[in-house]
Amino acid sequence: MSTTYVTRTVAIQRAIIEPLTGRVADYDIEAIADRIIEHTEHGYVCPVEPDEFWQIASEHDLSANAQAVAEFEQAIEHQPAWAK
């Protein structure tokens, strides 16, 4: 059974920000919240299991995306002139 939170803000704090403590800036918190927080007639819940949470969080890891872009840009810089 999921915990019910009175507000979306509290649900985000408890279900997303607390598990990501120390790395919050590396994640798109709103995008994660849109995927895992549900509004019910009683409040807000996060009905996902921990494995699903971490999978979704990894999909919205901004540091991973930034690293991938940097690697791509570096690869392009090192291509021969004819390939550009």
C-alpha positions as a Python dict, from the first residue, in 0.01 Angstrom:
ca = {
    (1, 'M'): (0, 0, 0),
    (2, 'S'): (131, 345, -96),
    (3, 'T'): (158, 636, 142),
    (4, 'T'): (-88, 917, 66),
    (5, 'Y'): (44, 1274, 73),
    (6, 'V'): (-171, 1585, 113),
    (7, 'T'): (5, 1783, -161),
    (8, 'R'): (204, 1707, -475),
    (9, 'T'): (494, 1907, -330),
    (10, 'V'): (512, 1683, -23),
    (11, 'A'): (483, 1372, -243),
    (12, 'I'): (774, 1495, -457),
    (13, 'Q'): (980, 1571, -149),
    (14, 'R'): (923, 1231, 12),
    (15, 'A'): (910, 1003, -292),
    (16, 'I'): (1170, 1165, -517),
    (17, 'I'): (1392, 1426, -353),
    (18, 'E'): (1469, 1228, -37),
    (19, 'P'): (1589, 917, -225),
    (20, 'L'): (1800, 1139, -454),
    (21, 'T'): (1958, 1339, -169),
    (22, 'G'): (2293, 1474, -276),
    (23, 'R'): (2218, 1434, -646),
    (24, 'V'): (1888, 1619, -690),
    (25, 'A'): (2039, 1867, -937),
    (26, 'D'): (2133, 1574, -1164),
    (27, 'Y'): (1769, 1481, -1227),
    (28, 'D'): (1461, 1628, -1393),
    (29, 'I'): (1243, 1611, -1082),
    (30, 'E'): (923, 1728, -1252),
    (31, 'A'): (957, 1469, -1528),
    (32, 'I'): (1003, 1194, -1270),
    (33, 'A'): (705, 1325, -1072),
    (34, 'D'): (487, 1325, -1383),
    (35, 'R'): (563, 956, -1427),
    (36, 'I'): (535, 829, -1070),
    (37, 'I'): (302, 1055, -871),
    (38, 'E'): (-70, 1002, -907),
    (39, 'H'): (-353, 1218, -779),
    (40, 'T'): (-636, 1032, -609),
    (41, 'E'): (-949, 1148, -434),
    (42, 'H'): (-756, 1124, -105),
    (43, 'G'): (-434, 1299, -208),
    (44, 'Y'): (-116, 1208, -395),
    (45, 'V'): (47, 866, -407),
    (46, 'C'): (357, 709, -556),
    (47, 'P'): (250, 355, -641),
    (48, 'V'): (580, 243, -798),
    (49, 'E'): (818, -12, -652),
    (50, 'P'): (1180, 91, -581),
    (51, 'D'): (1317, -86, -893),
    (52, 'E'): (1069, 98, -1113),
    (53, 'F'): (1149, 429, -941),
    (54, 'W'): (1522, 390, -1010),
    (55, 'Q'): (1456, 291, -1371),
    (56, 'I'): (1244, 601, -1425),
    (57, 'A'): (1495, 819, -1242),
    (58, 'S'): (1775, 689, -1464),
    (59, 'E'): (1572, 789, -1769),
    (60, 'H'): (1565, 1147, -1637),
    (61, 'D'): (1927, 1165, -1521),
    (62, 'L'): (2048, 1495, -1663),
    (63, 'S'): (2412, 1422, -1583),
    (64, 'A'): (2396, 1103, -1794),
    (65, 'N'): (2238, 1298, -2080),
    (66, 'A'): (2503, 1569, -2052),
    (67, 'Q'): (2777, 1305, -2058),
    (68, 'A'): (2629, 1142, -2369),
    (69, 'V'): (2609, 1478, -2549),
    (70, 'A'): (2968, 1561, -2454),
    (71, 'E'): (3089, 1225, -2586),
    (72, 'F'): (2895, 1273, -2910),
    (73, 'E'): (3034, 1624, -2960),
    (74, 'Q'): (3385, 1498, -2894),
    (75, 'A'): (3339, 1218, -3149),
    (76, 'I'): (3222, 1468, -3411),
    (77, 'E'): (3525, 1691, -3350),
    (78, 'H'): (3757, 1400, -3423),
    (79, 'Q'): (3598, 1293, -3750),
    (80, 'P'): (3792, 1340, -4072),
    (81, 'A'): (3707, 1657, -4268),
    (82, 'W'): (3533, 1457, -4542),
    (83, 'A'): (3287, 1309, -4287),
    (84, 'K'): (3169, 1645, -4153),
}
